[in-house]
C-alpha cells in the first residue's frame, strides 16, 4: 500500500506536501491562476488543485474529473520504428485523488476541507490509510470532523443543531461481498437522497475507474430529516460505506459490526466463495441487525445453508434484488431501516467509536500528545463556565452584550414609543456611560476568574498545542 501511495503522490505532484505538510496558508494563497476541467488534459499534477479549488468554493461537481494523457509508443507496422501519439484515459480515480490530498493535508486544513465536503454533501473519509505513523495501517478521522455541526427536524417537531462527532445516532453501514450486479453506493445514495450522489458510484464521472488507494476506505454521511411531512426516518441517521469487497477487509468489517445498529450486505451469488461465507456467518453473530441483499435467484449450497440459518434469526433479513430497479430496492431497505431505528435505542457517536478503533489497532488522528493535552485544558475551561455560570466567569462579556444592545437601539429607536426623541437618545447615551463604568469596575474581577487564567495560560503553550486549544474552544 505504501508503494502505491508514494507512486500516486508523485504522479499528482504532491511530493513536497507529503505527509501532512499542506497547510491552510498554502491553499488559500492569493493567485491569478484558476484551473478548469479543460486544463487537466495531459497533466495529472493539476488534479489536486482543481479539486481543492472547486471544493473550497463549495462546487460539488469539482470532486470528479476526466482528462486524456498523451503517450508515445512504437508503431510496429510503421517503418524504422516511428513513434505514434495516442490519447489514453487517465487511470486516476477521484476517490484516490481525494485520499492523496487528505494524506498531504495537516490536521488543521483537514478540518476546513471536511467542512467544505460536508457543505457540498459529499461523503467524508472516516477511516483511511496512513503511512507516517509507525506500525499503523489505518487512521480514524475524528479531529477532522470536530467542527461539523448539522441542523435537522426532530420527531417532536422542534429543530436542533448538534455536533456530529458527539451526537449519538443510529449507525447504518453498507458493504458488499463479491461483485454484485447492483451498485451498493448508488443504492445508499437513493436511501439518503435519490437526487444527489453523496457517495461516488459507477454512475458518476470516472466512478468506474480502478481504485488503488481507496480500497478499504470507510466514508461517512448523514440523513437529516427536514420540515417535509414525508421523511424517510424520524430522526437523523449516520451512514458508513465500505469501499471494495468486504471479504478482503476483515478489520473494517469487524469495526462496522461492532458500531452499527444495522449492516446492509450486498451479496453476489455468482462469485460467492469461502471468504464470503465466513464473513456472512460472522455478520449473523453481530449485535446489530443485518439486511442481506442477494443479486440472483441461483444460490450455492453454502449460501442456502447460511440463508436458512439466518432466516431463523429474527435480526437477519434477506432480500432479492433481481427484477427490481434501484428505486424499488432502496425503498424496501428504507422501510426496514425505519422500523428498526424506531424500535431500537442502540445509538453511538463517532467519539464513542474511538475505543473500538483503538482495540483494532487503528491510529486516531487526535491521539497526539499536544492534541490530547489541549483537549483536556479546553474541557476544563468550558466546564468551569458551565458550572460557575457566565455572570461569574465572564463578567465583562455580559456587560458588553448590554452595551451592544443599547448602541443598537440608539440607531434603530425601536422602543421610543411616545417619549421625546431628544430625551430618549440622551437616556440611551447615559445608559452606555453607566455600563462602561460598570465594566471598568468589573475589570479587576476577571483576574480572579478561573476561565480567564486558563485562557491566558494557553498563551504559553507550544505553537501546535495552542492551535489545538483554540480550535477546541472555538
Protein Blocks (a to p, Z undefined) as FASTA:
>chain_A
ZZmmmmmmmmnopmmmpghkacfklmmpccfbdcdfklmgopaklmmmmmmmmmmnopak
lmpccdddddddddfkbghhiacddddddfbdfklmmmmmmmmpcfklmmmmmmmmmmno
pacdfbdcdfkbghiabdcdfklmmmpccddddfkopacdddfklpccdddddddehjaf
bdfklmmmmmmommbcfbacfkbghklgccfklgoiacdddddddfbfbdfbfbdcdddd
dehjfklmmmlmmmmmmmpmbdcddddfklgcfklmmmmmmmmmpmbdcddddfbfbdcf
klmmmmmmmmmpmkbccddfehiafklmmmmmmmmmmmmmmmpccdcdfklmmmmmmmno
pacfklcfklmmmmmmmmmmmmmmmmnopklmmmmlmmmmmmmmmmmmmmnommnmmacf
klmmmmmmmmmmmmmmmmmmmmmmmmmpmklmmmmmmmmpcfklmmmmmmmmZZ
